[in-house]
Amino acid sequence: MVENILQGLYQLVEDRRKNPVVASYTNYLQDKGDDYIARKIGEETIELILALKDKEKAAIIHETADILYHLTVAIENVGITWDEIANELRSRRIVGFH
């Protein structure tokens, strides 16, 4: 299920690049480029750290989703897929994929 969600998100980000939409936040990030996207990932990570510190479950979920979204924009922007990242995790034997 998680893989399907990440794949769907990736496809949405990829589609926005190919078919821009007026006022799309995804297109805005893509236009701003890697440095801006990296800063957004940093901001969201700090927000997640604070939520974790305070054990705020709703905020942890929200900030984790924000990070996954911004990571998806970042990796798509440089031509990396979630499959490649999953393969890296498999090679480390972190994830129990067969």
Contact map, one row per residue, 1 for C-alpha under 8 A:
11111000000000000000000000000000000000000000000000000000000000000000000000000000000000000000000000
11111100000000000000000000000000000000000000000000000000000000000000000000000000000000000000000000
11111110000000000000000000000000000000000000000000000000000000000000000000000000000000000000000000
11111111000000000000000000000000000000000000000000000000000000000000000000000000000000000000000000
11111111100000000000000000000000000000000000000000000000000000000000000000000000000000000000000000
01111111110000000000000000000000000000000000000000000000000000000000000100000000010000000000000000
00111111111000000000000000000000000000000000000000000000000000000000000000000000010000000000000000
00011111111100000000000000000000000000000000000000000000000000000000000000000000000000000000000000
00001111111110000000000000000000000000000000000000000000000000000000100100000000000000000000000000
00000111111111000000000000000000000000000000000000000000000000000000000110010000110000000000000000
00000011111111100000000000000000000000000000000000000000000000000000000000000000000000000000000000
00000001111111110000000000000000000000000000000000000000000000000000000000000000000000000000000000
00000000111111111000000001000000000000000000000000000000000000000000000110010000000000000000000000
00000000011111111100000000000000000000000000000000000000000000000000000000010000000000000000000000
00000000001111111111000000000000000000000000000000000000000000000000000000000000000000000000000000
00000000000111111111100001100000000000000000000000000000000000000000000000000000000000000000000000
00000000000011111111000000100100000000000000000000000000000000000000000000000000000000000000000000
00000000000001111111000000000000000000000000000000000000000000000000000000000000000000000000000000
00000000000000111111100000000000000000000000000000000000000000000000000000000000000000000000000000
00000000000000111111110100100000000000000000000000000000000000000000000000000000000000000000000000
00000000000000010011111100100000000000000000000000000000000000000000000000000000000000000000000000
00000000000000000001111100000000000000000000000000000000000000000000000000000000000000000000000000
00000000000000000000111110110000000000000000000000000000000000000000000000000000000000000000000000
00000000000000000001111111110000000000000000000000000000000000000000000000000000000000000000000000
00000000000000000000001111111000000000000000000000000000000000000000000000000000000000000000000000
00000000000010010000000111111100000000000000000000000000000000000000000010000000000000000000000000
00000000000000011001101111111110000000000000000000000000000000000000000000000000000000000000000000
00000000000000000000001111111111000000000000000000000000000000000000000000000000000000000000000000
00000000000000000000000011111111100110000000000000000000000000000000000010000000000000000000000000
00000000000000001000000001111111110010000000000000000000000000000000000010001000000000000000000000
00000000000000000000000000111111100000000000000000000000000000000000000000000000000000000000000000
00000000000000000000000000011111111110000000000000000000000000000000000000000000000000000000000000
00000000000000000000000000001111111110000000000000000000000000000000000000001000000000000000000000
00000000000000000000000000000101111111000000000000000000000000000000000001001000000000000000000000
00000000000000000000000000000001111111100000000000000000000000000000000000000000000000000000000000
00000000000000000000000000001001111111110000000000000000000000000000000000000000000000000000000000
00000000000000000000000000001101111111111000000000000000000000000000010011000000000000000000000000
00000000000000000000000000000000011111111100000000000000000000000000000001000000000000000000000000
00000000000000000000000000000000001111111110000000000000000000000000000000000000000000000000000000
00000000000000000000000000000000000111111111000000000000000000000000010000000000000000000000000000
00000000000000000000000000000000000011111111100000000000000000000010011000000000000000000000000000
00000000000000000000000000000000000001111111110000000000000000000000000000000000000000000000000000
00000000000000000000000000000000000000111111111000000000000000000000000000000000000000000000000000
00000000000000000000000000000000000000011111111100000000000000100110000000000000000000000000000000
00000000000000000000000000000000000000001111111110000000000000100010000000000000000000000000000000
00000000000000000000000000000000000000000111111111000000000000000000000000000000000000000000000000
00000000000000000000000000000000000000000011111111100000000000100000000000000000000000000000000000
00000000000000000000000000000000000000000001111111110000001100110000000000000000000000000000000000
00000000000000000000000000000000000000000000111111111000000000000000000000000000000000000000000000
00000000000000000000000000000000000000000000011111111100000000000000000000000000000000000000000000
00000000000000000000000000000000000000000000001111111111101100100000000000000000000000000000000000
00000000000000000000000000000000000000000000000111111111100100000000000000000000000000000000000000
00000000000000000000000000000000000000000000000011111111000000000000000000000000000000000000000000
00000000000000000000000000000000000000000000000001111111000000000000000000000000000000000000000000
00000000000000000000000000000000000000000000000000111111100100000000000000000000000000000000000000
00000000000000000000000000000000000000000000000000111111111100000000000000000000000000000000000000
00000000000000000000000000000000000000000000000000110011111110000000000000000000000000000000000000
00000000000000000000000000000000000000000000000000000001111111000000000000000000000000000000000000
00000000000000000000000000000000000000000000000100100001111111100000000000000000000000000000000000
00000000000000000000000000000000000000000000000100110011111111110000000000000000000000000000000000
00000000000000000000000000000000000000000000000000000000111111111000000000000000000000000000000000
00000000000000000000000000000000000000000000000000000000011111111100000000000000000000000000000000
00000000000000000000000000000000000000000001101100100000001111111110000000000000000000000000000000
00000000000000000000000000000000000000000000000100000000000111111111000000000000000000000000000000
00000000000000000000000000000000000000000000000000000000000011111111100000000000000000000000000000
00000000000000000000000000000000000000000001000000000000000001111111110000000000000000000000000000
00000000000000000000000000000000000000001001100000000000000000111111111000000000000000000000000000
00000000000000000000000000000000000000000000000000000000000000011111111100000000000000000000000000
00000000100000000000000000000000000000000000000000000000000000001111111110000000000000000000000000
00000000000000000000000000000000000010011000000000000000000000000111111111000000000000000000000000
00000000000000000000000000000000000000001000000000000000000000000011111111100000000000000000000000
00000100110010000000000000000000000000000000000000000000000000000001111111110000010000000000000000
00000000010010000000000001001100000010000000000000000000000000000000111111111000000000000000000000
00000000000000000000000000000000010011000000000000000000000000000000011111111100000000000000000000
00000000000000000000000000000000000000000000000000000000000000000000001111111111100000000000000000
00000000010011000000000000000000000000000000000000000000000000000000000111111111100000000000000000
00000000000000000000000000000100110000000000000000000000000000000000000011111111000000000000000000
00000000000000000000000000000000000000000000000000000000000000000000000001111111000000000000000000
00000000000000000000000000000000000000000000000000000000000000000000000000111111100000000000000000
00000000000000000000000000000000000000000000000000000000000000000000000000111111110110000000000000
00000000010000000000000000000000000000000000000000000000000000000000000000110011111110000000000000
00000110010000000000000000000000000000000000000000000000000000000000000100000001111111000000000000
00000000000000000000000000000000000000000000000000000000000000000000000000000000111111100000000000
00000000000000000000000000000000000000000000000000000000000000000000000000000001111111110000000000
00000000000000000000000000000000000000000000000000000000000000000000000000000001111111111000000000
00000000000000000000000000000000000000000000000000000000000000000000000000000000011111111100000000
00000000000000000000000000000000000000000000000000000000000000000000000000000000001111111110000000
00000000000000000000000000000000000000000000000000000000000000000000000000000000000111111111000000
00000000000000000000000000000000000000000000000000000000000000000000000000000000000011111111111000
00000000000000000000000000000000000000000000000000000000000000000000000000000000000001111111111110
00000000000000000000000000000000000000000000000000000000000000000000000000000000000000111111110000
00000000000000000000000000000000000000000000000000000000000000000000000000000000000000011111111000
00000000000000000000000000000000000000000000000000000000000000000000000000000000000000001111111100
00000000000000000000000000000000000000000000000000000000000000000000000000000000000000001111111100
00000000000000000000000000000000000000000000000000000000000000000000000000000000000000001101111110
00000000000000000000000000000000000000000000000000000000000000000000000000000000000000000100111111
00000000000000000000000000000000000000000000000000000000000000000000000000000000000000000100001111
00000000000000000000000000000000000000000000000000000000000000000000000000000000000000000000000111
